Amino acid sequence: MNSMDRHIQQTNDRLQCIKQHLQNPANFHNAATELLDWCGDPRAFQRPFEQSLMGCLTVRQLFL
């Protein structure tokens, strides 16, 4: 695995972690803050991250 593949995998893994935290009321605020910061970087919107990013952005909050 080259360094770019490793970077993509690590980023997608982190987005999956953020998605899980967004589904937990105790972790929601910190996860939402991290996701908002992450989306402030134009590199966040590259195709390799699209599916994971959309997963985070479409989490349904059943606890609201």
C-alpha positions in Angstrom: 0.0 0.0 0.0 1.5 3.3 -1.0 1.3 6.5 1.1 -1.7 7.9 -0.8 -3.7 4.7 -0.4 -2.8 4.7 3.3 -4.0 8.3 3.6 -7.3 7.5 1.9 -7.8 4.5 4.1 -7.0 6.4 7.3 -9.3 9.3 6.3 -12.2 7.0 5.5 -11.7 5.1 8.8 -11.8 8.4 10.7 -15.0 9.4 8.9 -16.6 6.1 9.8 -15.6 6.8 13.4 -17.2 10.3 13.2 -20.3 8.7 11.8 -20.6 6.4 14.7 -20.0 9.2 17.2 -22.7 11.3 15.5 -25.2 8.5 16.4 -24.5 8.8 20.1 -26.0 11.7 22.0 -23.1 11.9 24.4 -20.6 12.2 21.5 -22.6 14.2 19.0 -21.3 17.7 19.8 -17.6 16.8 19.5 -18.2 14.7 16.4 -20.2 17.4 14.7 -17.5 20.0 15.5 -14.8 17.7 14.1 -16.9 17.1 10.9 -17.6 20.8 10.5 -13.9 21.6 10.8 -13.1 18.7 8.4 -15.5 20.1 5.8 -13.8 23.5 6.0 -11.0 22.0 4.0 -11.6 21.8 0.3 -9.7 18.5 0.2 -12.5 16.9 2.1 -14.6 16.8 -1.0 -12.4 14.6 -3.1 -14.0 11.5 -4.7 -12.2 8.9 -2.5 -13.9 10.4 0.6 -17.4 10.9 -0.9 -19.2 7.8 0.3 -17.8 8.2 3.9 -18.5 11.9 4.0 -22.1 11.4 2.8 -22.5 8.7 5.4 -21.6 11.3 8.1 -23.8 14.0 6.6 -26.9 11.8 6.4 -26.9 10.4 9.9 -30.4 10.5 11.2 -30.7 11.8 14.8 -33.3 9.7 16.6 -32.5 11.4 19.9 -33.4 15.0 19.0 
